[in-house]
Amino acid sequence: VFVVNTDYRISDSAYQWKTARNVKIDIAVPGWFTAADGFDIDPSAGIMPLQWNLKNRSITVTIDELKMGKVLLFTANRASRKRFEAQFAALVRIEN
C-alpha cells in the first residue's frame, strides 16, 4: 500500500511538505486475504515495525507522522518480513 501526503507547496527550490500527524488509514481487503504480518518499508531505515489491526475485512493503521509518503506491506506469510530484511541488508551492503 502506498500512502502519499498531498499537503505540500511547490516553490522554486523544492517541494515543501506539511507533516501530517496521527493519520488513520482504513484499507478494505478481499475476503480471501488473511493478513498475518504488516510492516513499513522505509528506504532510509529499512524494514520497520507497524502497528495495525485487521477487523471485519478492514486493516486499520495509524501513522504518527507522515512527511512525504510510506510503503506499507501486508502479507499472509509471516516469513516475508525476514526475506525483506535480508534483501534490504544486501542492498545496503552493495551501496556501501
N, C-alpha and C positions, 0 to 999 in steps of 0.2 A: 504494500500500500504506500503510495507516495502522498505525503502531506506537504502542502505548499502554502506559505504565508504570502498572501497577496496584498498585505498592508505595507506598501512601500512608496517612496517618492523617487522619481528619476531626476538626477542632477547631471551637470556636465561631466563630473568626475566619477560618479558611481551611483549605484542604487543604494538608497538609504532605507533599510527595513526598520519597522517599528516592532519590537519584540512582543509577541503575543504571550500572555500568561494564562496558566490554568485552562488550556484548550481541551475541551472534552469532545471526543470523536466517537460516533457510533457507526459501526460497519456491519451492514447486513451480510450474512453468509448463507450460502445454499444449504439445504438440508443434508446433503451428503458430506459436507465438510465438518470434521471434528478437529478443532484446534487443540493441540497438546502443548505447544510452546509458542512464544512470541518474543521477538527481540528487535532492537533498534540497530540498524547497520549505519554506523557513524563513520564517515571517511577519515576523520581525524583521530577518533578514539577506538575504533574497532567495533566489535560486537558487544552491545550494551544491553543490560537487563531492561525489561519493560514491564510495568505493572499493567495488567489487563484482566478483563473478565469476559467470559462467554456465558450469555444467558438468553434464552428464547431466540436463538438463531441470530444473535447480535453480539459482536465484540465491542466492548467499551474500553477506551483508552483515555487517560488524562495525561497531557503533556505539560509539565511545569513551565517550560519556556520554549517557544518556537521562534527562532530568528528567521531563517530563510526557508528551510524545509527539512523533512526527515524521510527516511525509508524504513518502514516497519515491515517485518516479515512474520507471518503466522503460518504454522505448519502442523500437520498431524504427526510428523515424525520427530520424536524427541532427539534423535541423533543428528538432526540437521544443524543445530547450533554448534556442536563440536566441529562439524565439517566446515562451516563458515568461519569459525575461529581459526582453524588450521589454514584455510585458504587466505584469510586476511593476514595472518602472521607470515605466510610465504610471500605475499605481495610486498609487505613491508621490508622483508629481507632483501628482495630483489631491488627495491627502490633505494635502499641504503647502500 
